[in-house]
Amino acid sequence: MEGISNIGALAQFRNKKKWVAKDGGNGMGQFVDGPRGEDVVLKIPVGTVIHMGNSQREIIKPKERILIAHGGKGGRGNFHFRGPVNTSPKEFELGEAGEEFTVRLELKLIADVGLIGLPNVGKSSLLNELTRANSKVANYRFTTLEPNLGAYYGGIIIADIPGLIEGASSGKGLGIKFLRHIERTRVLFHCISADSPHPEKDYEIVRAELRNFNEKLLEKPEYVLITRSDLRKPENFDRKALSISIYDPKTLKEIEKILQKL
């Protein structure tokens, strides 16, 4: 398997579950050994964990390769069976079958910055503004269904992690499917909507889900962003936070200063 930057590369495994390389060829006459089975190279996104039984391996950079199964070895031709008596042997070896394994692929996004928060707090809009990622934006009741990635100037990768809900760490909603992506980020931008009636509660809900999934997530550097600050100022929220609006370039400059230090 070979790593590539395209996160959509796993789509090829959605309908096709079995991939087979050719067996080794049979040995032949005229001093010709059978050819070895040709390689089948499967392209998978960087950050994919390959589970094989009780072991696992991971591809972490583009063009990195991991050998999953050896192809079939070609059989020896008649020349190898020649001897003082049998000077014109007709014996040959059959080609061997390749190895066979069942693997499970798990994608964990690798990004510099993870945008986290409850659903519908403006994460996708912020990602689009910073990176021109063209993520679909709407007033979703629950959450974006897939992570979105964008690259800020200088190659900083920002991931919009689909909105968390209370109980996500125990499987509620999309649950653990997206919590695991946060493990690979360097910095968290915790987004809270300025029009929320309970911003402190919103903050604690998300932090509790991070804690329940993996306490080490709480150790990551975190910046709290009050989004949609053009609507109103949040009440009952005393934590240090940066108020921003995608309609106010001055507030976005403050985020860019943070990104430029990464």
N, C-alpha and C positions, 0 to 999 in steps of 0.2 A: 504494500500500500504506500502511496506517495501523498505527501501533504501539499495542498494548494490553498490559496487565499479565498476561494469562492465558497461562501457558506452554504450555497444551494447545491453543492456537490452530492450531498447525501440523498437528494431526491431520486437518484438513479437506483437506490436500493428499496424504494417504496414498493415497486411491483415485481422487481426481479430479486429473488432471494438466493439463488444458486449461481455461482460463477466457477467455471471449470477451465483449467489449462489443459493442453494436450498431453497425452502420455508420451513417454519416450518411444522413439521409433525402433523397429526391429533391426538387428544386425543384418548385413547383406554380404554378397560376394565381392570380389575384386578389392579386397582390403578395406571395405567401407563399413565403419561402425554406424549404428543407428543414431539419428540426431536426437538430442535431448528435447524435451517438451519446451515450447516457447513460453516465455513469461506472460502472465496476465497482470497488468499493473492497474490497480483500482485507485482512482483519485478521491481523496477524502479531505474535508476542511481541516485546516490547522486547529488544534485544540480538541481533536477527536480522540477519545480513549477507546482502545481496542481490548475488549474482554474476551479471554480465551480460557474457559474453565475457571480455575482458581487464580489465574495470573492475569495481569493486564499490562498493556504498553500504551504509549501515547506519542502522537506526532505533534510537535510543538513549533515547527517552522516549515515554510514552503520548501519543496523539493526533497525534504527528508523522507527516507524510505525505511520501511520495516518489512522484513520477510516474514510472511505468515505461514506459508507452506512451500516446501521444495517441489519443483516440477519433476516429471518422470525422467529417469535416467535412460539414455539410449542403450540398446543391447550391443554386445560386442559382435563384430563381423567374423567371417570365417578365418581370417588371418591369425586370430588369437588361438585357434585350435590346431594349427599346423604343427607337425612333429616329424621326427626322422622317418616314421613309417607312413603316417597320414600326411602326405605332402600336398594333397589337394582336398582339404576338408570341406565338407558341405554343412557342417554344424554352424549354428549361429545362436545368439541369445535374443529372446524377445525383449522388447522395450518394457520398462517398468512403469507402473502407475505412479502418479504424484501423490503427495500427502493430502490428507483431507481433514479439515477442521470446521467446527461451527464457532462463529464469532458473533459478538454483540457489539455494536458501535454506539458510543454515547458522546454526543457533542457537548463540550463545555467551551463557551465563548472565551476568547482571550482578548481583553480590551483594557485600555488604560483607565477609562472612566466609565462607571456604571451609573445610569440614571435610575433611581429607585423611587418608590412612593406608591400611594394608593392609586387605583384607576382614575383616569380623567383629571389629572393634575397638571397637564401641559408638558409632559416629558417628550412626546413625539414632536410637538411644535418647537420645543427648545432644540432638539436634535436637528431638525430641519434648518433652523435659523443659524446654527453654529457650523453645520457641515454640508448643507444642501443635500441631505440624504433622501429627500422626497418621500418620507414616510407618510402613510395614509393617516390623516387626522380627522377625527370626528368625536362627537360627544358620546363615547362608549359608556354604557352602564357598568360593564364589568372590566374589560381590559383588552388591550391589543393582543392579538392571538399569537404573534411571533416576535422575537427580538428584532430590532432594527439596528444596523450599524452605520456609522458615518465616520469620515476621517477629517479631523480638524487640520489646519495648516501645520506642516511640520510632521505629519504622519501620526498624530495622536488619535487613537481609535476610541470613539465614544459609542457605548451600547445603551440603547433604550430597553431596559429590562421590563417586560410586560408587568403591568400593575399588580401589586400584591394585595391580598385581602386577608382579613383575620381568619386564621385557621389554615393558611397556605402551607405551613410547615408540616401539617398532619395530612395533607392531601386535598384540602378543600379548594375548589376552583381549579385553576391550572397548577396550583401547589408547587411541589418539588420540581416539576418540569423546568421551571425557570429560576428557582432559588439557587440551583447549583451553578448557574451561569455567573452569579455574583462572586463566587469564589475566585474567579480568574481576573478580577478587576484590581487595579492598584488603588483607586480613589473612588469614593462614592459621593454622588451629588444627590442628596435626599430632597426631593421636591414635595412641597406642600402648597396647596392652592390657597391664595389669599382670601377667597370667598368661602372657605370652610368654616362652619360654625364651631368646630372643635379642633383647631390645629394641633393642640398639645396631644389630644387623643390620637389623631391621625399619625403623629410622629411616633408615639409609643406603640401603636399597633404594628407598624412596619418593623420597628426595632425588636419587638418581641418575636416576630416571625424569624428574623435573622438569628436571634439568640437561640430559639428552639431548633433551628436547622443546623447551625454551626456557630458556637460562641466566638470563634476566631473572626467571624465577619464583623463583630463589633469593634475589633482592634484596627480595622482599616481606617485611614484618614477619611473624614466625612465633612462635607460642606452642606449646610442646610440652606436651601433656596426657597424663598417665598415667591411662587410664580403668580402671574396675573396680578401683579401689584398695581396695575392701572385700574383695577376694579375697586379695591378697598384695602385697608390695612388690617392685618389679622389681629384679633383680640385674644387676650388670655394666652399669649405665647411669648415667654420671656427669654427663650434661648437665643443665642447669638445666631443671626441669620442674615442672608443677603437677599434683599427684595429685588425682584427682576420682572421685566415685562418684555416680550418679544417686540412690542411696539415702542420700546424706549431703548435706543441704541446705547445710551450712556450706561444703563444698568448691565447690558450685555458685555460692555467693555470690562466690567469688573470680573466677569466669568473668564473672559479671555486672558486676563492677567494671571488668573489661577492656572489656566491651561498652559500658558507659556512658561510656567515654572516647573512643569512636570518633566 
